[in-house]
Amino acid sequence: MQVAYAVVRDPEEPAVYLAEDIDVLSRVVALHVVAATPAHLVGARKERIRDALLDEQWGTAVFEWMEATGSVVDVYPAEDVWTNERLDSERASFELRMAPLFADD
């Protein structure tokens, strides 16, 4: 299984958003971060951000929002999710023995 996630590096309220893919993640960030920002905080970019949101141009809206606010959103698409089935104790034990820390110099 894979997921996409974004880290909003806001000094006052950092946040992490997780979604099933990059398309859903873009909508989540646009709705829960960009659109949740009071209009007076984005200044002259307000109309461009609104237009991008209404046109469902999520990436453009996020970019304009970052430019307006100085906040950063780091996006990580298609990351693997570790599960117990993927890394059970038997596999973990095997991988430990193969790890560089256990190699003789």
Buried (B, 14 or more C-beta within 10 A) or exposed (E): EEBBBBBBEBEEEEEEBBBEEBEBBBEBBBEEBBEEBEEEEBEEBBEBBBEBBEEEBBEBBBBBBBEBBEBEBEBBBEEEEEEEEEEEEEEEEEEEEEEEEEEEE
